[in-house]
Structures are given as C-alpha cells and as structure tokens.
Amino acid sequence: MNLLYLCISLVSCCFFICGIVIHMKPILLVEDDKKISKVVKVYLEGDGFRVVTAERGSDALKAALKEPPQLVILDLMLPDMSGEEVCQELKEIGNFPVIMVTAKSSEDERVAGFALGADDYVVKPFSPRELVARVRAVLKRASGRESYGGERVSFNDALLTIDPRSYEVRKKGSAVTLTPTEFKLLSVLSHSPGRVFTRGELVESALGYQFEGYERSIDAHIKNIRQKIEDDPKNPVFIHTVYGVGYKFTGRRDDTKSLG
C-alpha cells in the first residue's frame, strides 16, 4: 500500500513539473545549424526550460508573435535575414532579452551587437553549459531580483524615476524601455551617485561575470541608455564619462518623502 502511494505521488509530481514546463514561456532558439540547435535544445531542456526552435529569421519573428518568449538565443548568420535585422524586429515585438550567437569574434563586432540591444554575446564554438549559465544570468537580471535599492527613487525633480519593484524607468513621467542589461547598469550607477565605476566593475555588476573583451561593450550599453534618458546624449546630465577610468552617475536624488 505504501508503495502504491509512493508511485501515485511520483506520478503526480511528474505531472506537476511537466505542467510548469508546458506553461513556462519558451526560450526561442534561432539557429540554422541543426546539429548545434539540437545540442543546445537538449541542454536547455535538461535545465528545465521549454524551447521553441527556428531555422530562419522570418520563422523566428512568426514564433515570437505567436508566443512571446522569455528570452531569444539568436544566431547572426541566418539564410534569409541578417541576425541584426531579426534582432531589431524582435525588439519591436517585445522587450525580451536577446543573446546573440555568432562566429564573428572581433571586439568591434561584439560591440556592434550590444549596440543593437543584445544582452549578451556568445562566440562559436561555445560550451552548451556556459550558454545555459548565461541564459540563467540574463533571465535573473531580467527578473529584477538583483536590482539595487528596492524602493522607487527619482532624480532632478522627478526628471528621471527608477522603480526596481515594477522594473520601470520614467523620463519626465513617460515610460522608457530599457533592456535588462541596460536597466541593471542604470540601477548600479544610480545606486551610488558620484562614485566612479570602472568598465570592469560594471561588467561584473551588470553581467555577473567577467570575460576578456567585454569591457568595451559597456560603452555601447551606456550610449543606448543615454539615448533613452538624456535630453541631449552628447551633453549628459545623468551619466558622465570619466576618461581613462569609466562612468559615474551625477543625478541629484530627490527627497524620498516626495515620491509617495
């Protein structure tokens, strides 16, 4: 009898877990190399993710419209569209994080990828285990669980408002859409106004790990943030460059009592 109850419990547990996976938003894997796609899919599913695959850019866009993913793994070398084009169109569909995968390994190409709004960049050949770890790191940033401060704060008489609880940034009252990495960078900088962060420190804080060649990606992310929160990105009010060192946040924090 006890064995029967144990079997029933195990079966119920399996159905419960399967139900979670089925209803979980998928990872959209866009890769035209079937061998690579199969291996990555196996590793992701082994880590508990549900995976939807696409071999063409057009198929990826259709899949994202049909069921918005929680994250996209995007190969830049596709048969029908460039990965850069796909990334731009995906960003118009939804604000889900994107990890770019490509054989292009130069630093300039990685920076260009980040400038398009990518949250991470993986160069082939890569370790599937490392890719899964990066997926989890990006999703953790996207969830806002590591946002600094916790409470909503505003700067320069509410010119800029940051709310980690709702994962929301507003400029003059209007919502600003940031990628998870951009939000994390802004959170890190604004949590310590006046402090100068090196690029290496920002990579470590925003990405959760350090890799050679990633420091220049911070410049692309900062440029994107400035385009979104500054009236004049060339003469910024909130994020200043400290030449030869890194960046600092120079906004003036408002009285917390006035935030409501």
C-alpha positions in Angstrom: 0.0 0.0 0.0 2.8 2.4 0.9 4.5 1.5 -2.4 1.2 2.4 -4.3 1.0 5.8 -2.5 4.7 6.4 -3.4 4.0 5.7 -7.1 1.0 7.9 -7.2 2.9 10.7 -5.5 5.8 10.4 -8.0 3.4 10.4 -11.0 1.6 13.5 -9.6 4.9 15.2 -9.1 5.9 14.5 -12.7 2.6 15.9 -14.0 3.1 19.0 -11.8 6.6 19.6 -13.1 5.6 18.9 -16.7 2.7 21.4 -16.2 5.1 24.1 -15.1 7.4 23.4 -18.1 4.5 23.4 -20.6 3.1 26.7 -19.3 6.5 28.4 -19.0 7.3 31.0 -21.6 9.7 29.4 -24.0 13.3 30.1 -24.9 13.3 30.9 -28.7 16.4 29.3 -30.2 17.1 30.8 -33.7 19.8 28.6 -35.3 20.1 27.2 -38.9 22.7 24.6 -38.0 20.5 21.6 -37.0 23.3 19.9 -35.1 24.0 23.0 -32.9 20.3 23.6 -32.4 19.7 20.0 -31.3 22.6 20.1 -28.8 21.6 23.5 -27.3 18.0 22.4 -27.1 18.9 19.2 -25.2 21.0 21.2 -22.7 18.3 23.9 -22.2 15.5 21.3 -21.7 17.8 19.4 -19.4 18.0 22.5 -17.3 14.2 22.8 -17.1 13.5 25.2 -20.0 10.9 24.8 -22.7 12.4 25.5 -26.1 11.0 26.6 -29.4 13.3 26.5 -32.4 13.5 28.3 -35.7 16.0 28.0 -38.6 15.1 31.2 -40.4 14.7 34.8 -39.3 11.2 35.0 -40.7 10.2 31.9 -38.8 11.6 33.4 -35.6 9.6 36.5 -35.9 6.4 34.5 -36.5 7.2 32.3 -33.5 7.8 35.4 -31.3 4.5 36.9 -32.4 2.6 33.7 -31.8 4.1 33.2 -28.3 6.3 35.8 -26.8 9.5 34.1 -25.5 11.1 34.8 -22.2 14.5 35.0 -24.0 15.9 34.7 -27.5 19.1 32.9 -28.5 19.9 34.4 -31.9 22.4 33.2 -34.4 23.5 36.2 -36.6 24.2 34.1 -39.7 20.8 33.1 -41.0 19.8 32.0 -44.5 17.1 34.6 -45.2 17.8 37.6 -43.0 20.7 39.0 -41.1 20.7 38.4 -37.4 20.9 42.1 -36.8 17.7 42.7 -38.8 16.0 39.9 -36.8 17.2 41.5 -33.5 15.8 44.9 -34.4 12.4 43.4 -35.4 12.3 41.3 -32.3 12.8 44.4 -30.2 9.7 45.9 -31.8 7.6 42.8 -30.9 8.6 42.7 -27.2 11.2 43.6 -24.7 12.6 40.1 -24.2 16.3 39.7 -23.7 18.5 38.6 -26.6 21.7 36.5 -26.5 23.5 36.8 -29.9 25.5 33.8 -31.1 27.9 34.1 -34.0 31.2 33.1 -35.4 32.2 36.8 -35.6 34.7 37.2 -32.9 36.2 40.7 -33.2 35.7 43.1 -30.4 34.1 45.7 -32.8 31.5 43.1 -33.9 30.6 42.3 -30.3 30.2 46.0 -29.5 28.0 46.4 -32.6 25.9 43.6 -31.3 25.4 45.2 -28.0 24.6 48.5 -29.7 21.6 46.7 -31.3 20.2 45.9 -27.9 21.7 42.5 -27.2 22.0 41.5 -23.6 24.9 39.0 -24.1 27.1 37.8 -26.9 28.4 34.3 -27.4 31.1 33.4 -30.0 31.2 30.0 -31.7 32.4 27.4 -30.9 31.0 27.7 -27.4 30.2 25.4 -24.5 26.5 24.5 -24.2 26.9 24.5 -20.4 28.3 28.0 -20.5 25.4 29.1 -22.7 22.9 27.7 -20.3 24.6 29.6 -17.5 24.5 32.8 -19.5 20.8 32.2 -20.1 20.1 32.0 -16.4 22.2 35.1 -15.7 20.4 37.2 -18.3 17.0 35.9 -17.0 18.0 36.7 -13.5 18.8 40.3 -14.5 15.5 40.5 -16.4 13.5 39.4 -13.4 14.8 42.4 -11.4 15.7 40.2 -8.4 19.1 41.9 -8.3 18.0 45.5 -8.8 19.6 47.9 -6.4 17.8 50.0 -3.9 14.4 48.2 -3.8 12.4 51.4 -3.5 11.4 53.8 -6.2 13.7 56.7 -6.5 13.6 59.9 -8.5 16.3 62.4 -9.6 16.5 66.0 -10.6 12.9 66.9 -9.6 11.4 63.7 -11.0 13.1 64.2 -14.4 14.2 60.6 -14.1 12.4 57.9 -12.0 13.6 54.4 -11.4 11.4 51.7 -9.8 13.1 48.3 -9.3 9.8 46.8 -7.9 8.0 47.3 -11.2 11.2 47.2 -13.3 10.2 50.6 -14.7 12.1 53.7 -15.7 10.4 57.0 -16.5 11.7 60.2 -18.1 9.5 63.2 -17.4 6.7 60.9 -16.5 6.9 58.8 -19.7 7.9 55.2 -19.7 11.4 54.4 -21.0 12.1 50.9 -22.3 15.5 49.5 -21.3 16.9 46.1 -21.9 17.6 44.0 -18.8 21.3 44.7 -19.0 20.7 48.5 -19.5 18.3 48.5 -16.5 20.9 46.8 -14.4 23.6 49.1 -15.4 21.5 52.2 -14.6 20.5 50.7 -11.3 24.1 50.0 -10.3 25.2 53.5 -11.3 22.3 55.4 -9.8 22.5 53.5 -6.5 25.9 55.2 -5.8 25.7 58.7 -7.3 29.1 60.3 -7.7 31.0 57.0 -7.5 33.2 56.2 -10.4 32.8 52.7 -11.7 35.4 51.2 -14.0 34.2 49.3 -17.0 35.4 46.1 -15.5 33.3 46.7 -12.4 30.3 47.5 -14.5 30.7 44.3 -16.5 31.0 42.3 -13.2 27.9 44.0 -11.7 25.7 44.0 -14.7 26.6 40.7 -16.3 27.5 38.8 -13.2 30.8 37.5 -14.7 33.9 38.8 -16.4 35.2 37.9 -19.8 38.1 39.3 -21.8 36.9 41.8 -24.4 33.6 42.6 -22.7 34.6 45.9 -21.2 34.1 47.9 -24.4 30.5 46.5 -24.6 29.8 48.8 -21.6 30.4 51.8 -23.8 27.7 50.6 -26.2 25.2 50.0 -23.4 25.9 53.4 -21.9 25.4 55.0 -25.3 22.0 53.3 -25.6 21.0 54.4 -22.1 21.9 58.0 -22.8 19.8 57.9 -26.0 16.8 57.0 -23.9 17.1 59.0 -20.7 19.1 62.1 -21.7 17.6 65.2 -23.5 21.0 65.7 -25.1 23.0 62.5 -25.1 26.2 64.4 -26.2 25.9 66.6 -23.1 24.5 64.1 -20.5 23.0 65.2 -17.2 22.8 61.7 -15.5 25.7 59.5 -16.7 29.2 61.1 -17.2 32.3 59.6 -18.7 35.4 59.7 -16.5 38.0 59.4 -19.3 40.5 56.7 -18.8 38.5 55.2 -15.9 34.8 54.6 -16.5 31.5 56.2 -15.7 29.6 57.8 -12.8 26.0 58.8 -12.2 25.6 62.5 -11.5 21.9 62.9 -11.0 20.6 64.6 -7.8 18.4 62.3 -5.8 15.1 63.8 -4.8 13.7 63.7 -1.2 12.2 60.2 -0.8 9.2 61.7 1.1 8.1 63.3 -2.1 7.8 60.0 -4.0 4.6 58.8 -2.4 
